[in-house]
């Protein structure tokens, strides 16, 4: 829903935070605390330097458009080793 957006406005949000469980809220709060002060460019640079992104772009030039999918397995494997 937010693909290619560098800023998400209140009107772009579809959901009710009251529907979140305690654990879901806690996870979001941890992410916001850790990454919330980063700019969109900093977040892009961070994610594009991580293994799931790199694996999905094997053989592509840095500036090449890609619709390759970053798999859930690739993300699970990488991020389970890099917990905040």
C-alpha positions in Angstrom: 0.0 0.0 0.0 2.9 2.4 0.8 5.2 1.2 -2.0 7.3 4.1 -3.4 6.0 6.6 -0.8 8.6 8.5 1.1 6.1 10.0 3.5 2.9 8.5 4.9 0.3 10.9 6.0 -2.5 10.3 8.5 -5.1 10.0 5.6 -2.9 7.2 4.1 -3.3 5.0 7.2 -6.1 2.5 7.1 -6.4 0.7 10.4 -7.2 1.1 14.1 -4.3 1.0 16.6 -6.8 -0.2 19.2 -7.0 -3.5 17.3 -3.4 -4.3 17.9 -2.3 -6.7 20.6 0.1 -5.7 23.3 2.9 -7.6 21.6 2.2 -5.9 18.2 2.2 -2.5 19.8 5.4 -3.3 21.7 7.1 -4.4 18.4 6.0 -1.2 16.7 7.2 0.9 19.6 10.6 -0.8 19.5 11.0 -0.2 15.8 9.9 3.5 16.1 12.4 4.0 19.0 15.2 2.4 17.0 14.5 3.7 13.5 12.0 6.6 14.0 14.5 9.4 13.7 16.0 8.2 10.4 15.2 10.0 7.2 13.7 8.1 4.3 17.1 8.2 2.6 18.8 6.8 5.6 16.2 4.0 5.8 16.7 3.2 2.1 20.5 3.1 2.5 20.1 0.8 5.5 17.7 -1.7 3.9 19.6 -1.7 0.6 22.8 -2.7 2.4 21.2 -5.7 4.1 21.4 -9.3 2.8 17.8 -9.8 1.8 17.8 -6.8 -0.5 21.2 -7.8 -1.9 20.2 -11.4 -2.6 17.1 -10.3 -4.4 19.2 -8.1 -6.7 22.0 -10.5 -7.6 23.1 -9.8 -11.2 21.4 -6.4 -11.4 23.1 -3.1 -11.7 22.8 -0.8 -8.7 20.4 1.5 -10.5 18.4 -1.2 -12.4 14.7 -1.4 -11.8 13.7 -4.8 -10.3 10.5 -6.5 -9.4 12.3 -9.4 -7.7 10.7 -10.5 -4.5 12.5 -10.4 -1.2 11.3 -13.6 0.2 9.9 -14.0 3.7 12.4 -16.8 4.3 15.3 -14.5 3.3 14.0 -11.8 5.7 13.3 -14.4 8.5 16.8 -15.9 8.2 18.6 -12.5 8.2 16.6 -10.6 10.7 16.4 -13.5 13.2 20.2 -13.1 13.5 20.1 -9.3 13.7 17.6 -8.5 16.5 17.4 -5.0 17.8 
